[in-house]
């Protein structure tokens, strides 16, 4: 899932005592403009007040005491200007000066951690991150600059503090050992939750354990084996679509970014929703589902900027311009279409002898409904809205991972013909894939789950691709308890941690000086190196919150790649040749690790 840098800080707000009314910890930037929202929590923790609320209450209290004990004040409109406003500013401004200019540099318990020094006043590293050539490169540079540090502290907008998790040991403690001592912060809720609702991704503690146990079998090997026929069918459909684009000449240049988005949404529609979205049937016509999906996840520049700002200041509900309204309409439309599919499937499954010709019942939605999977601690059958939340989350994550991985795979094969030749040789020699051009081919069925998982170079190619070109950008955690120590580093309550799957995977002090080189053979020589740990490879994270669809995504990617490699040769275009071996610039800020302006590859039919 594609996010900008975390510009969140530990708010140093004054705590006040209050009877069992518990407020949600306010986001620091909300303190500048609004009152905190309330939600139920444990009654042991007193609420935090925003600086705005605290200053206003203190001013009103002082006026009331002055009016009652010293000199009565006339209750007139001029009272606001003559008394209340000066009192309010006398409280509010010192608090903001302390929080913005003094606390991060002189009082924060995190100030002694390694910190980049080229900070701009009140902006910190914001411009550095936004103007970088890649949405992840600056973070990787931080980690390489402090190779022995488990965390690097960087400042964001208004000098907000964020800890970048750097070392494999720190990753292990955050993601595995102390997994439930952290939660998903508000920044992720506004990034995905506003679109997909609050499903497994945002469940915490016992609620997450219950939902995870219920959904694990749906993404297990047994379910994926049932989906293999859909993967191969959609792969063949993709191959046929490309063949049609190439025409009689059998070769041509194609923008693979758009191509793979269409293909993977089709696969996801069949395997998760059990519907044929038909994105590859007509080149000139986009389906309503695809149009809405593209508007949400491939936003134009102004809309992407609004999404970035919305992470820190919740402006989406209030911004009446088309760049924002178009996003909201598309998001609503996508949710309504998915909910309609859920309700239709519920009615279909109530009919005797129902058969789904698209997935033969091997789709996530059907399996969730047939097994009546409980998604909450109440152990009740999930509602259509709850199922829709889960499906939209899986749909967004699954489509992005596979489409981006295929894009970079095609780029690598086009620019490294020796790797392309070696991969094709292994696939055509060892995988029992039917050859449609040979009537005497002994193979009549496509490879099985076990076939696809048993070939070393294909497996190494996939792992190296996910290491070097990890499709997911970053995620965040917020510490839940005081006195928490991670990698011998005290972590104050409410500290925001930033985790980049590609950081540990590309750090030179872990993978060596050739960390940015693409070399599938490195996976055969990891024994005894610093990279010989699962936590040096973060494409799907780790621990209890490891990506539930990781095996699904890997099998889908391998199946589509096998079809492409057996049908087409990939060649460089003039644009790639002009780069002289340099990697194409990537979109920043963006929703994923994708080339700016798309990726054009020359296809030649074999």
N, C-alpha and C positions, 0 to 999 in steps of 0.2 A: 503494500500500500504506500505513492509518491508524495513527503512533507518537507517544508523548509526547516530551518534551524529552530530549536526550542529556545524561546525567549521568555522563559518563565523563571521566576525567582522565589526564594523563600521570603514571604512577607513578614516583616518584623512588626506585627501589629500588637497593640496592647490587648491583653486578655481581660475579660470582665466576668464576674460571677453571674450566674443566671440559673433559675430553676430549670428543670428538664426540657428546655427548649434548645435544640441542638441545630446549629447551622452548618451548612457545608462550608469548608474552607474557601474563602473568596479567592478567585483568580486575581493576581496582583494588579492587572490592568483594569479589571472591573472596578477596583477600588477608586480609580480616577473618575469614574463616570456614573456609577450606579450603586444601588444597595445590594448586598449579598442575597442570593436566593437561599431558601431553606429546604432542608430535607432531613428525614429521620436518620439518626445514627445512634451510637452508644451514648447514654446519658452521663458518662463519666468525664467526657471531654468538654470543657466550657467552649462557647462559641468564640470565633474570631470576628472582630469587627473591622470593617474597612476604615481607612483613615477618614473618608468622607463622613461615614456614620458616626464614628467616635468624636470627630471634631464638632459635628452638629449637635450631638447629645450633650457634650461638655459645654458648648456655648449656651444652649437652652437651659441647662441646669444652673449655670452661673447667673443668667438673667433672672431665672425664677428665684434664686436665693437673694440676689440683690433687691428684687422687687418686694420680697416678703420681709426681709430683715433690715434693709437699709433705707431705701427710698422708693416709694411706688413709682412705677414707670407708666406713662400713658400708652395704652394699647392702640397704636396707630400705624399706618403703613410706613411712616418715616422711621419707626423703630427698627425695621429691617436694615435700613441704610446706616442709621446712626449708632446702633448698638450691636445687633446680631452679626452683621457682616464683618465688622472689625474683629469681634471676638472669634468668629469662625476662622478667619484667615490667620489670626494669631496662633491658633492650634494646628490648622491644616498645613500651612506652609512649613513650619519647622519639622513636622512629621515627614513631609515629602522630601525635604532637603536631607534629613537623616537617612531616609530609606534609599533615595536615589544617589546621593553623593558621598555619604559617610559610611553607611553600613557595609556595602560591598567591599570597601577598601580598608576599613579600619576595625570593624567589629564582627564581620561574618566569620563563623568558625571554619568556613571553607577557604578563607583568603590565603592560607599557607600552601594550598595545593598548586601544582604546576598550572600556570595560566599564561596564555598568549599575551604579549605585551602591546601589540599595535592596536589598542582600543581607541575608538572615537568617542568623544563626549556624548553620554546618554545613548549611544548607539552600540557601543561595544564592538562586537565582531559582525554585526548585522550586514553592513555593506560588503565586507570581505566575503561572507558566505553567499550573498546574493549575486555578486559579480564574478564568482569563481567559474572556471571553465566546466566544472562538473558539480552536481549537487552533493557529492561525497568527498571530493578531492581535498577540500580544506580540512575536513575532519581527519582524514588519513594523514595529512601533513602534521596536524596537532599530535597525533599518536606517534608518528615517526620522530618528531622533535623531542618527545619525552619517552624514550623507548622503555624505560624501567618503571614508569608510573602506571598504577592500576586505573587512575582517573586523571583526566585533564579538565580543569574548570575553565569555562569560557563565559564571557559576558555577552548578553544580547540587548534587545531594546530596553531602554531605561535601566541599563546596568543589571538586568536580571541575571541570576546565576543558574547555570546548568552544568551538571557533571557528565562528561563524555566517558563512557565505560570503555577502557582500552585493552587491558590484559586478559588473556584467556582465564586466569584465575578469578578476576573480578566478574567476568561474564558468567562463570560457573556459579559463583555465590549469589549473584543477582537473579539468574534465571532458574537455578536449581535449588541450592541450599536454602535461600531466603525468598523463594518465589512469592509466597503469600504475605511477606512483609512489605510488599509493594502493590500498588494498584495502577490502573490506567488513568492518567490525569485528564483534566478537562480538555486539553489540547487535542487529544485523540477523539474524544466524544464529539467535538465540533468538526473534526475532519471526516470521520466516517459515521459516527452515531446519528448525525442529522439526516443522513441518507439511508442508512441501513437499520436504524433502531438500535436497541440494546439487547443483543443476543449473546452468544458464547464469548465473543470478543471482549465484551465489557463486564461479563460476570466475574465476581470476586469471591474468594474464600470457598466456603462450602457450596455455594450456588454454582461456582465454576466446576468444582469436583463432580457434582451431580450431572451437570450438562455434558461434561467431557466424557464421563463413563457411559452415558447414554448414546453419545454420537460416535464414539470410537469404532464400534463394529461397522458402522456405515462406511467408514473410510478404510477399513481393514482389507487385507489381501483377498478375502472371499468376495467382498463386494466389488473390488476392482477387477477380479477375474470375470465377473458377470458383465462388466462394462467393456471388456476388450473388443467385442464385436462392434460396439459403437465407435470406439477409437479408430479401428481400422476402416470402418465405413466412412467416417468423416475424413480420415486421411486420404482415402481414395477419391472422395469428393473434392478435396483440396487439390489433389494432383490433376484431376480432370478439369477443374476450373482454370488452373495455370496453363494446361495444355491448350485450352480454348483461347486464352489471352495471347499465347505465342503464335497461334494461327498456323498456316501452312509452312511458314519458314522454320518453325520449330525452335525459334530463339527470339529473345527480346528482353527489354529492360522493364522491371516491375518494381513499384514502391512496396516493399515487403511489410512496412509498418501497417499500412491500411489493410493489406491482404491478410496478415496474420491476426489482426484484430477481428476481422470478419470470421475467419476460420475458427478461432478459439471461442468466440461467443457462440458459434454454431455447436461446437463440441460441448461447451458448458450447458447450453440450452438443452441438449439431448441427455447428457449424463446427470445433470442436477435437476432440471425441470421436467424432463421427459417430453419435450416439445421440439418440433423441427422449426427453427427460426428462419431457415431458408436464406441466409445471407449470401451464399455463394451460388444461388440459382440464377440471379439476374444482376449483371454488372452495373446496369444503369439505375437500378431502383434499390434504395436502402429501406429496410424494414423499419417500422415505428420503434421497435425494441432497440435496434442498432442505432438509430438516430438519437434516441434519448440516452442510450448508454454512452455514445461518443460525446454528447454534450456535457455529461457529468464527468467523464474521466479523460477527455481530451479537450480541455477547455481552451478557448482563445486567450490571448495574453491578458486582457483586462480582467476577464473572469478568473483566470488563474491568480492574478494579483489579489483580487477580492478574497479568494479562498485562502491565500497565504495570510492576509491581514486578519481574516476571520478566526484564524487559529488563536490569536492573542486578544483580539477585540471582537466580540460577537456582533458583527455588523450586518450579516446576511438578512436577518428578519426585517431590517429597517431601511435597506438601500433600494430606492425605487428607480433603478436604471436597468436598461435591457440586459446588460452584461450579467447582472445578478438575477433579474427576473427570469431570464431564459434558463439559467441553471436551476432555479427553484421549480419551474414548470417541468423541466425534463426529469428532475429528481422525483417529483410527485407522480409524474406519468409512469416512470419506471416502477415505482412502488405499487401503483394501482394495477399495472399489467401483471406483476408478479403475484399480487394478492388474488387477482382474478384467476390466474393459472392454478393457484392453491385451491381455491373454492371449487373450480371446475373438476380438479382431480378428486376432491372429496366426494363430489356427486358421482363421478365415474366409478370410484371404488365401491360405492354402495350398490352398484348394479352387479348382478351375478355374471360370472364368466367374462368380466371386463378384460380386454387385452389392449395394451399400448404398443402399436406397431413401431414407434420410434425407438423405444428403449427396451421393449419386452419386460417392463417392470424393473429393469436394472438402473433406475435413476434415484437420486437422493430423495426427492420429494415423495415418490411412491413408497420407498423403504421406510421413511420417517412416519408416514401415515399408516402403513400396514402394521408396523411394530408398535405404534402408539407410544413413541419414545417420550418419556417425561423429561422436560428441559428445565424444571425448577425443583426446589426442595419440597414443594407441596406434593410432588409425585402425581400430578394430574396430567391428563392428556393436553398437549400444547394446543393453543388456539391458532387459527389461521394467521393472525398477526404475528405471533411468536415464530411460527414456521417461516413466514415471509422475512422476518428479521434475519434469521439464520441463512436463508437462501441468498439474500442480497449480499450478505457479508462474504459467503463462499463464492458467489458469482463474481464479485469485484476482485477478490484476492486471486481466485483461480484463473480468471481470464488474463489478468495483468502479468502474472508470473510466467505463464506459458507463451503468451504472445511476445513478450520482451525477450524471453530466452530463445525463441525461434529466430527472432530478428538478429540477435547477436551471433547465433549459431551460423546463420546464412552468411553474415558478414565475415566471420572467421574462416569458413570454408572457401569463400570466394577469394580471400586475401592470402590463404595458406593452402595452395593446391596439394601439397604433399600430405597434409592432414586429411584433406578431402578424399584423396585417393586411398589412403590407408583405412579410413572409416568405411568407405564404400566397399572395399575389398572384404573387410570383416563381415559386414552386413550381408553382402551377396553370397559369401562363401559359407557362412555358418548359420545364418538365420533361415528357417524354412519358410521363405516368403514366396508366394506364387508368382510366376513370371507370365504376365498376360501376353507377352510377345512370343512365347514358346508353347505351342500346343502340346509338346511332349514333356512339359515341366512336371516332375513327380509331385510337386507340392500343390495341394488343392486348398489348403487352409492357411490363414496368416499365422504368424508366431503367437505362441501363448504367453501368458504372464511370465512363466518360468523361462521361456526362450529369451524374452526381451531383457530379463534381469541377469542373464548368465554370461554376457560377453564383455570382456574386460576393457577393450578400447572404447566401446560405446559408453560404458560406465565411467571410465576415466574422463572422456570428453565431456560428459554431462557434468561431472563434479567440478572439473576445471572451469567450465563455462559459468556455473553458479558461483564459483569462488571469485573469478576475475570480473564477471559482468553480472553480479547479483541483481536480479530485477527489483527486489524490494529495497527501499531507501533506508528507512529508519523507523524506530518506534520509541516510546517513552514509558518511563515508570516514575511513580511518585512514592516516596517512602512513607510508611504508615505509622511507625512507632519511634519513640526516642531511644537513645542509647543503642542504636544499631551500628554494628561495625562490619564493614565489607573490605576484605583484603587489607586488614589492619588500618583501615581508614574510617574514622567516626562519620556517620551519615546522619545529620539532623533530620528530625521529622519534617515531612512535606518537601524535602529536597527533590528536585526533578532530575532524573537520569535519562540520558540519551543513548540509545543502543543502535549502532549501525551494523547490519549483518555483514557488510563488506569491509568493515574496519579491521577486525582481527584477520580476515581472509586476505588482506592486502598489505599488512604491516611488514615492513622490510626486516624488522628485528625478530619476526616470527618466521616468515617465509623466505627470508634471504634477500640479497640485492636484486634478484630477478623476480620479485613478487609481482610486478606488473606485466611480466611476460606470460603469454598463453602457452602452457606446456602440459598436455595431458599426461605425459610420462612421469611427471613429478610425483604422482600419486603412488607409483610403485617404489618410491625411494624416500618415504617419510619416516621410516623407523629410526628412532634415536634422535630426531630433530625436534625443535621447539613446536613445529607444526603437527607433531604426532599426538594430537589431542582433539577430541570432537569440538572443543570450544575455540579452536582456531579456524573453524569453518562454520559460518553463522547464517547461511542462506535461509534456513527455516527456524532459527533460534533453537532453544533447548529447554529441557525441564518440563514441568507439568503444563506449561503453556506453549510447548513446541507446536508449530503449525500442524493442525490436525489433518490437513489435506496434502502433506508433503509427498507421500507416496503416490497419491492420485496425480499430482502435478508432474512428478518425475516420469511416471508411466505414460501419461498423455503426451509429454514432450518427446519421449523416446519413440513412441508410436508414430507421431506426425513426422519426426525427423527421418525415421527409417523409410517412410513412403517417399519423402522428398529426395533423399539421397539416392534411392534406387531408380528414380524417374528422371532426375535432372542433374546437369552439371552446373555449378555456380561459378561465375566469372566476374572479374572486377569491371566496373563502369569507368568512364573517364573521370568522374568526380572522385572516385576512390583512388585512382592512379595519381591524380594531382596531389593527393594528401601525402604521397610518398611514404606510406607505411604508418603515418600518424593516425591515431584514433579519431574518428569524427567527433566534433564538439557535441556535447549533450545538453539537453534542455535544463535550464536552471533559472528560477525554481520550476519544478515540475512534479508530476504525479508518479514518475518512475524514472529509471535509468535508461533513457531513450535518446537517440540522436536528434539534435535540433533540425527540423525540416524534413524528417523522415529518412529512410534508407533505401536507395535504389541499387538493385542487384541485377546483373544480367543472367538470365536463365537460358539453358540450352537443353533441349530434350535429348535424352539418351536413346 
